[in-house]
Amino acid sequence: MKNLKTIPRFKSEREERKFWMTHDSTEYVDWSKAKRVMFPNLKPTCKSISLRLPVSMVDQMRVLANKRDVPYQSLLKTFLADRLKQELTVH
């Protein structure tokens, strides 16, 4: 077994992400002892964006969302996720 390096303390998730993009984790972690875990309640990081849509499109989205008894923004995210999945699996 080789000596592992100490993982540094990070000031932010961004700093940690940058570190792991430029370093080999096998120098810091003994992956043979790793165990698989699940985080069922973990929510993905979200980013707020501003998006200009025609008023008629927003109105149609609200009508559809109302029929399904969901917020229109949630319905829009579902539509986008479905389309992204479709595009990424087809192409």
C-alpha positions as CSV (number, residue, x, y, z in Angstrom):
1,M,0.0,0.0,0.0
2,K,1.3,3.4,-0.9
3,N,1.2,6.5,1.3
4,L,-1.7,8.7,0.4
5,K,-1.5,12.4,0.2
6,T,-3.7,14.5,2.6
7,I,-6.8,16.0,0.9
8,P,-6.6,19.8,1.4
9,R,-9.3,21.9,3.0
10,F,-11.3,23.8,0.4
11,K,-12.9,27.3,0.9
12,S,-15.7,26.5,-1.6
13,E,-17.2,23.8,-3.8
14,R,-15.8,25.6,-6.8
15,E,-12.3,25.4,-5.4
16,E,-12.7,21.7,-4.7
17,R,-14.0,21.0,-8.2
18,K,-11.1,22.9,-9.7
19,F,-8.7,20.8,-7.5
20,W,-10.1,17.5,-8.6
21,M,-10.1,18.4,-12.2
22,T,-6.3,18.8,-12.0
23,H,-5.3,16.0,-9.6
24,D,-5.4,12.2,-9.6
25,S,-7.8,11.0,-6.9
26,T,-5.9,7.7,-6.5
27,E,-3.0,9.7,-4.9
28,Y,-5.5,10.8,-2.2
29,V,-8.1,8.0,-1.8
30,D,-7.7,4.3,-1.5
31,W,-10.6,3.3,-3.8
32,S,-10.3,-0.4,-2.9
33,K,-11.9,0.5,0.5
34,A,-14.6,2.7,-1.0
35,K,-18.3,1.8,-0.4
36,R,-21.2,2.8,-2.6
37,V,-23.7,5.2,-0.9
38,M,-26.9,6.8,-2.0
39,F,-28.3,10.3,-1.2
40,P,-32.0,10.0,-1.9
41,N,-32.9,13.4,-0.6
42,L,-30.1,15.3,-2.3
43,K,-31.3,18.1,-4.5
44,P,-29.2,19.3,-7.5
45,T,-27.8,22.7,-7.4
46,C,-30.0,25.1,-9.3
47,K,-29.2,28.3,-11.1
48,S,-31.7,31.0,-11.7
49,I,-31.9,32.4,-15.2
50,S,-33.8,35.0,-17.0
51,L,-35.6,33.8,-20.1
52,R,-37.7,35.9,-22.5
53,L,-40.6,34.0,-23.9
54,P,-43.6,35.2,-25.9
55,V,-46.6,36.0,-23.7
56,S,-48.7,33.5,-25.6
57,M,-46.2,30.7,-24.8
58,V,-46.2,31.5,-21.1
59,D,-50.0,31.6,-21.1
60,Q,-50.2,28.2,-22.8
61,M,-47.7,26.8,-20.3
62,R,-49.8,28.2,-17.4
63,V,-53.0,26.6,-18.9
64,L,-51.2,23.2,-19.3
65,A,-49.8,23.4,-15.8
66,N,-53.1,24.3,-14.3
67,K,-54.7,21.3,-15.9
68,R,-52.0,19.1,-14.3
69,D,-52.2,21.0,-11.0
70,V,-48.5,21.9,-11.0
71,P,-46.7,25.2,-11.0
72,Y,-45.9,26.3,-14.6
73,Q,-42.2,26.6,-13.9
74,S,-42.1,23.0,-12.7
75,L,-43.8,21.9,-15.8
76,L,-41.4,23.9,-17.9
77,K,-38.4,22.2,-16.2
78,T,-40.0,18.8,-16.8
79,F,-40.5,19.6,-20.5
80,L,-36.9,20.8,-20.8
81,A,-35.5,17.7,-19.0
82,D,-37.5,15.3,-21.2
83,R,-36.3,17.1,-24.3
84,L,-32.7,17.1,-23.2
85,K,-32.9,13.4,-22.4
86,Q,-34.4,12.8,-25.9
87,E,-31.8,14.9,-27.7
88,L,-28.9,13.4,-25.8
89,T,-29.9,9.7,-26.4
90,V,-30.8,10.2,-30.1
91,H,-27.7,12.1,-31.1
